[in-house]
Amino acid sequence: MKYAKYSVLTSALLMSLQVTAAELVPKDMWASGFAKGTEIVSIQAQSQRVAVSNSEEGLVDVLGISAKGLHAQSRFADLVEEGEEITAVAFHPKHDYLAIAVRHADALQRGRVLVLDATKGAPLASLPIGVWPDSLAFSPDGQHLLVANEGEGYVPLGKGFVTARGSLSLLKTAGEPAQWQHQEISLPALHGHPDMVAPQHGRKLEREINGAEITLPFDNSPEHLEPEYVAFSPDGRFAYVSLQENNAVLQLDIAKGSIAQVWGMGMTQHAADAKEDGQYQADFALTALREPDGIALTPDGAYLLTADEGDTEPKVKKLKAGQPAGGGRTLSIFNAATGAFVADTGAQLDDMASAAGVYPDARSPAKGSEPENVVSFVADEQLWAVVALERADALALVSLENIAEPKVVQVLPLGEGAGSGEIAPEGLAHVVIEGRHYVVTGLEESGQVALLELVL
């Protein structure tokens, strides 16, 4: 079918179409030389370079990418002060810039965006932003940079804890990086907003504070809104930001510099394996808040895709049928203009992970394979998505030829021991080289970067 027509075909016609056989094929595996930390990847297509952030080591690697594989070009180290942490990196789509999100050592203090010369590594600017930046992305035209300031850190205060408010930082990138203008966008209270997390769901939030796991109450007040992941529409008019713990997505009007819409992501209902018993048996009627982490737009901007990893837990020791769990274990599809739900993958991601021998049974009572991130692209005039399954240590290839019925056609393990959570694909990026489609993923727990080709 022609991609340009897929969004206007009738459901009956879409359901009659057959999925083209396709698979992801491993092409190369680059090793950083460190045990872990290779988290976020960003590709500059015109120069065929990949930037890789290493949160553990406080550095950024730049790799060349070609049909032959990945090769190291530069390593930029000594980028942060003691206690600071690199959380993400983004290549400017046109200029020789790397933007790096850096958390402050103090969980209540503002972070910064460090801008480097992407060839020489020379620092060009250090720009204050909001508290605890988690992800960032340039608009497709490079005129804006948006940062999700999660404000996730908690600090003891008296008998309780205090946390910073989450926010968004919108930078206009005109001129040299030192001249970029910063606008901080505050988030409103969203109590009672439909399809978000709500008091009746009985949620708890687990955070590590001073080396101890602490259970914290939370709601949809501004200090508990935690922007997670950023994705731009292809035309750059809007940006979308996931609020994972709050089970929502914000739509930001870039020209106005303000929030246009807020959508609760609702719940998914499908069969799941909820027991750690050494076997995969999807016989539990799962009802779960989606709680998306990574998000993406389809290339025409018509649909928003969410990787429904989950974060919160119900305040019970054992999940009961019908009670909302945390994390949909799904790829979900929404109308990008209205936020209306279109479809999700149901049990397919875990089903296919089991068929590939990498389903993480120990995670059955929690969040299964944990969809972490997603990219979407068109190949051979068909629409595809690739989903990173963090706990299954695998990538899932999903056909979106029938947008109302997404089909998981492959789950590909990313190395020996996959299914243990010791590889952990995190960042994802897609690029076309010499007419062939490639996916790059950072493997956070193994210190590697994988290159895969979509073979049709």
VOGU-3710 file (C-alpha; in Angstrom, 3 decimals, decimal comma):
1> mkyakysvlt> 0,000/0,000/0,000  1,097/3,608/-0,496  2,057/5,302/2,788  0,541/8,606/1,707  -2,865/6,940/1,652  -2,776/4,835/4,796  -4,344/7,390/7,131  -7,456/7,853/4,989  -8,268/4,273/4,041  -11,364/2,717/5,550
11> sallmslqvt> -10,987/0,263/8,408  -12,471/-2,523/6,311  -9,903/-2,011/3,563  -7,052/-1,712/6,047  -8,011/-5,005/7,668  -7,909/-6,740/4,302  -4,298/-5,773/3,601  -1,510/-8,248/4,200  1,654/-7,411/6,119  4,838/-7,585/4,078
21> aaelvpkdmw> 7,394/-10,021/5,477  10,201/-8,091/7,133  12,800/-8,493/9,848  15,466/-6,637/11,752  18,919/-8,089/11,128  21,949/-7,354/13,371  24,703/-5,516/11,446  27,197/-4,342/14,048  27,837/-3,986/17,776  30,085/-1,199/19,042
31> asgfakgtei> 31,613/-1,531/22,517  32,350/1,604/24,508  34,909/-0,112/26,722  32,782/0,593/29,796  30,579/-1,862/31,655  27,432/0,234/31,260  25,985/3,709/30,709  25,513/3,918/26,907  22,003/5,256/27,179  20,744/7,822/24,651
41> vsiqaqsqrv> 21,585/7,908/20,936  21,032/10,736/18,465  21,735/10,671/14,723  22,647/13,526/12,409  21,591/12,076/9,070  23,441/14,542/6,820  26,850/13,762/8,350  26,080/10,110/9,138  27,131/10,452/12,762  25,724/9,006/15,968
51> avsnseeglv> 26,103/10,685/19,361  25,946/8,401/22,400  25,623/9,691/25,957  27,198/7,731/28,799  25,479/8,559/32,074  27,835/6,435/34,151  31,062/7,924/32,825  29,949/11,504/32,163  31,007/11,529/28,531  29,695/11,532/24,966
61> dvlgisakgl> 30,971/9,378/22,108  30,539/10,312/18,450  30,459/7,399/16,014  30,444/7,266/12,255  27,677/5,162/10,742  27,602/3,512/7,330  26,229/0,413/5,660  29,393/-1,329/6,873  28,777/-0,582/10,531  29,720/1,751/13,396
71> haqsrfadlv> 33,154/3,204/14,041  34,452/5,531/16,752  35,295/9,103/15,727  35,556/11,161/18,910  35,158/10,846/22,670  34,345/13,976/24,665  35,082/13,451/28,355  35,462/15,653/31,458  32,210/17,381/30,583  30,609/17,578/34,029
81> eegeeitava> 31,471/18,669/37,547  31,462/16,316/40,521  27,935/15,148/41,283  26,519/16,275/37,929  25,075/13,679/35,529  24,630/13,583/31,762  21,109/12,392/31,003  20,705/12,864/27,238  22,321/14,110/24,051  20,924/15,525/20,815
91> fhpkhdylai> 22,591/16,338/17,496  21,526/19,576/15,865  19,905/18,522/12,558  21,952/20,992/10,478  24,815/22,594/12,424  27,876/20,980/13,995  26,422/21,165/17,510  25,804/18,643/20,241  23,344/19,567/22,995  23,814/17,679/26,259
101> avrhadalqr> 21,380/17,650/29,186  23,178/17,843/32,551  21,620/17,373/35,987  22,904/19,408/38,917  24,441/17,589/41,876  21,719/19,127/44,069  18,317/17,622/43,224  16,619/20,980/43,822  18,936/23,113/41,683  18,671/23,968/38,004
111> grvlvldatk> 20,440/21,832/35,467  22,017/23,039/32,263  22,347/22,391/28,556  25,963/22,057/27,516  26,529/22,779/23,813  29,653/21,373/22,166  31,318/21,683/18,797  30,429/18,204/17,528  33,754/17,760/15,714  36,269/19,233/18,138
121> gaplaslpig> 34,362/18,831/21,385  35,003/22,451/22,353  32,342/23,871/24,705  30,303/26,582/22,991  27,805/27,401/25,721  26,437/26,291/29,089  22,817/27,379/29,402  20,779/27,195/32,649  17,461/25,351/32,321  14,973/23,725/34,717
131> vwpdslafsp> 15,549/21,207/37,508  16,619/17,619/36,807  16,564/17,597/32,962  15,815/14,129/31,635  15,567/14,373/27,851  15,907/16,909/25,074  15,272/17,180/21,337  15,761/19,678/18,530  12,870/20,572/16,272  13,248/19,162/12,730
141> dgqhllvane> 14,296/22,595/11,393  16,743/23,099/14,257  15,158/26,383/15,350  14,108/25,147/18,781  15,444/22,862/21,486  13,005/21,460/24,043  14,085/19,977/27,366  11,912/17,904/29,698  12,860/18,900/33,244  11,623/15,979/35,280
151> gegyvplgkg> 12,276/17,400/38,746  12,326/13,812/39,946  14,790/14,127/42,820  13,612/14,156/46,434  15,512/15,651/49,375  14,800/14,950/53,066  13,224/17,887/54,914  12,260/17,466/58,536  10,193/14,287/58,797  9,291/14,366/55,115
161> fvtargslsl> 10,719/15,071/51,689  10,684/17,934/49,225  10,971/17,848/45,436  11,258/20,453/42,690  8,481/21,130/40,231  8,753/19,581/36,801  8,869/22,015/33,887  9,784/22,429/30,235  12,627/24,514/28,843  12,104/25,863/25,332
171> lktagepaqw> 15,207/27,366/23,742  15,171/29,419/20,560  18,367/28,445/18,792  18,962/31,503/16,631  22,576/32,623/16,356  25,529/31,197/18,230  24,705/28,803/21,111  25,643/31,383/23,755  22,865/33,577/22,332  20,109/30,961/22,543
181> qhqeislpal> 17,098/32,296/24,439  15,527/30,216/27,178  11,851/30,160/28,137  10,799/28,025/31,092  7,255/26,692/30,824  5,556/25,883/34,116  3,116/23,007/34,409  -0,386/23,468/35,852  -2,104/21,362/38,489  -3,987/18,562/36,739
191> hghpdmvapq> -6,154/17,195/39,532  -9,207/15,382/38,224  -7,981/15,390/34,628  -9,616/12,454/32,818  -7,646/9,270/32,149  -4,620/10,326/34,207  -3,532/8,645/37,417  -6,127/9,308/40,130  -6,486/8,817/43,904  -8,838/5,868/43,432
201> hgrklerein> -6,052/3,997/41,624  -4,163/3,756/44,922  -0,699/4,390/43,517  2,651/4,646/45,231  5,933/6,035/43,941  9,252/4,363/44,750  12,418/6,457/44,807  15,950/5,891/46,036  16,991/8,533/48,557  20,394/8,405/50,231
211> gaeitlpfdn> 20,761/4,782/49,159  17,407/3,666/50,586  14,194/2,776/48,712  11,456/5,130/49,896  7,734/4,882/49,133  6,209/8,296/48,502  2,669/9,557/47,986  2,065/11,602/44,859  -0,692/13,201/42,826  -1,084/15,486/39,813
221> spehlepeyv> 0,034/18,669/41,543  2,781/20,674/39,783  5,548/19,355/42,057  4,560/15,792/41,159  4,342/16,246/37,392  7,485/14,671/35,926  8,129/15,380/32,208  9,959/12,377/30,802  10,475/12,260/27,036  10,251/14,756/24,162
231> afspdgrfay> 9,175/14,233/20,531  8,482/16,862/17,854  5,877/16,712/15,127  7,493/16,445/11,672  6,522/20,025/10,800  7,874/21,352/14,110  4,596/23,059/15,055  4,057/20,917/18,124  6,108/18,987/20,612  4,833/16,139/22,750
241> vslqennavl> 6,057/15,335/26,248  5,264/12,218/28,259  4,378/12,437/31,956  5,106/8,805/32,727  4,151/8,588/36,392  1,052/10,702/35,803  -0,094/8,644/32,803  -0,363/11,607/30,452  1,094/13,374/27,421  1,350/17,138/26,920
251> qldiakgsia> 1,041/18,783/23,515  3,091/21,984/23,331  2,410/24,768/20,799  5,933/25,813/19,822  5,074/29,207/18,291  3,083/30,231/21,376  5,456/28,601/23,832  2,568/27,191/25,825  0,757/23,936/26,513  -1,976/23,381/23,946
261> qvwgmgmtqh> -3,534/20,148/25,219  -3,143/17,580/27,994  -4,221/14,007/27,363  -4,622/11,248/29,896  -3,444/7,969/28,394  -6,106/5,843/30,054  -5,820/2,104/30,612  -5,204/-0,992/28,565  -6,906/-4,326/29,119  -5,451/-7,559/27,791
271> aadakedgqy> -4,149/-10,960/28,836  -0,778/-11,048/30,617  1,513/-13,306/32,569  1,336/-12,084/36,183  3,189/-14,954/37,922  6,880/-15,619/38,385  6,791/-19,381/37,968  9,365/-20,235/35,316  6,923/-20,323/32,430  5,047/-17,904/30,190
281> qadfaltalr> 1,322/-18,182/30,554  -0,755/-15,136/29,637  -3,866/-16,050/31,586  -4,279/-12,979/33,814  -6,832/-10,314/32,888  -4,545/-7,284/33,134  -5,937/-3,794/33,575  -3,105/-1,288/33,611  -2,372/2,411/33,429  -0,255/2,845/30,305
291> epdgialtpd> 2,341/5,185/31,878  4,331/5,868/28,675  8,057/6,538/28,667  9,418/7,034/25,119  7,090/8,530/22,522  7,260/9,192/18,768  5,241/10,663/15,934  4,545/8,874/12,681  6,355/10,561/9,752  3,197/12,343/8,585
301> gaylltadeg> 2,449/13,591/12,111  -0,957/11,922/12,162  -0,359/9,547/15,058  1,355/9,612/18,422  3,014/6,364/19,508  3,756/5,573/23,153  6,013/2,921/24,699  4,056/1,970/27,797  6,772/1,024/30,273  5,138/1,982/33,572
311> dtepkvkklk> 6,560/3,319/36,815  4,098/3,429/39,718  2,907/0,493/41,814  -0,464/-0,233/43,431  -0,532/-0,138/47,217  -1,042/-3,879/47,551  1,363/-6,805/47,734  -0,476/-8,866/45,142  -2,252/-7,543/42,084  -5,914/-8,472/41,886
321> agqpagggrt> -7,910/-8,970/38,694  -9,330/-5,683/37,480  -7,102/-3,498/39,677  -4,959/-1,124/37,601  -1,333/-2,162/37,434  1,462/0,225/36,491  2,625/-0,062/32,876  0,614/-1,192/29,882  3,282/-3,575/28,455  2,121/-2,206/25,103
331> lsifnaatga> 2,809/0,057/22,162  -0,186/2,398/21,972  -1,410/4,618/19,154  -3,275/7,907/19,534  -4,563/10,562/17,160  -1,870/13,249/17,348  -4,351/16,097/16,819  -7,018/15,081/19,327  -5,373/12,561/21,636  -8,090/10,014/20,857
341> fvadtgaqld> -7,048/6,407/21,427  -6,684/4,337/18,243  -5,209/0,936/19,208  -2,542/-0,890/21,168  -0,600/-4,125/20,799  -2,284/-5,913/23,717  -0,316/-8,997/24,766  1,707/-9,207/21,546  5,009/-7,767/22,824  5,239/-10,241/25,694
351> dmasaagvyp> 3,851/-13,079/23,553  6,546/-12,558/20,930  9,255/-12,077/23,574  8,278/-15,480/24,954  8,365/-17,019/21,463  11,882/-15,587/21,030  12,955/-17,065/24,357  13,640/-13,742/26,086  10,520/-13,053/28,126  11,679/-11,946/31,642
361> darspakgse> 9,551/-14,199/33,832  10,820/-12,544/37,012  9,115/-9,361/35,835  5,722/-11,000/35,358  4,230/-9,592/38,585  5,565/-6,153/37,650  5,731/-4,790/34,088  6,711/-7,663/31,819  9,123/-6,868/28,992  8,871/-3,116/29,706
371> penvvsfvad> 8,528/-1,184/26,429  11,021/1,631/26,959  11,198/3,590/23,725  9,846/3,726/20,171  10,715/5,069/16,713  8,517/5,171/13,622  9,387/5,371/9,923  8,241/4,469/6,438  10,014/1,748/4,472  8,855/0,209/1,205
381> eqlwavvale> 5,821/2,527/1,357  4,678/0,960/4,607  4,582/2,331/8,137  6,680/0,635/10,814  7,596/1,065/14,458  10,462/-0,390/16,453  10,063/-0,736/20,211  12,880/-1,214/22,729  12,008/-3,893/25,301  14,253/-3,026/28,237
391> radalalvsl> 13,763/-6,123/30,408  13,624/-8,587/27,502  16,864/-7,116/26,088  15,291/-7,065/22,638  13,779/-4,934/19,902  10,278/-5,479/18,578  9,396/-4,754/14,951  5,777/-3,650/14,598  3,850/-3,288/11,366  1,486/-0,292/11,361
401> eniaepkvvq> 0,170/-1,051/7,895  -3,230/-1,368/9,516  -3,070/1,475/11,992  -6,122/0,174/13,837  -4,525/-3,239/14,356  -0,769/-2,967/14,973  0,990/-6,285/14,450  4,210/-7,320/16,181  6,046/-9,274/13,491  9,372/-9,886/15,267
411> vlplgegags> 11,120/-9,700/18,611  14,898/-9,777/18,145  17,198/-10,576/21,124  20,198/-8,247/21,317  22,824/-10,660/22,578  23,655/-13,638/24,715  21,788/-13,645/27,995  18,911/-11,596/26,586  15,932/-11,672/28,908  18,037/-11,042/32,001
421> geiapeglah> 17,783/-7,240/31,836  21,580/-6,993/31,591  21,598/-5,495/28,078  18,692/-3,018/28,351  18,050/-1,126/25,095  17,235/2,478/25,950  17,737/5,134/23,278  16,514/4,476/19,724  17,107/6,228/16,420  16,356/5,515/12,751
431> vviegrhyvv> 18,368/6,530/9,702  18,367/5,842/5,968  21,739/5,173/4,332  22,001/4,480/0,606  18,288/3,731/0,515  18,494/1,150/3,293  16,846/1,499/6,702  18,823/1,170/9,937  17,998/1,354/13,631  20,540/2,278/16,282
441> tgleesgqva> 20,025/1,572/19,980  22,053/2,308/23,080  22,385/-0,699/25,390  22,508/0,881/28,818  23,469/-2,139/30,904  26,140/-3,600/28,599  27,998/-0,455/27,509  27,338/-1,085/23,813  25,554/0,357/20,808  23,775/-1,940/18,361
451> llelvl> 23,165/-1,326/14,648  20,381/-3,234/12,904  19,022/-3,183/9,381  15,404/-3,588/8,350  15,384/-6,211/5,611  12,223/-6,367/3,500
//
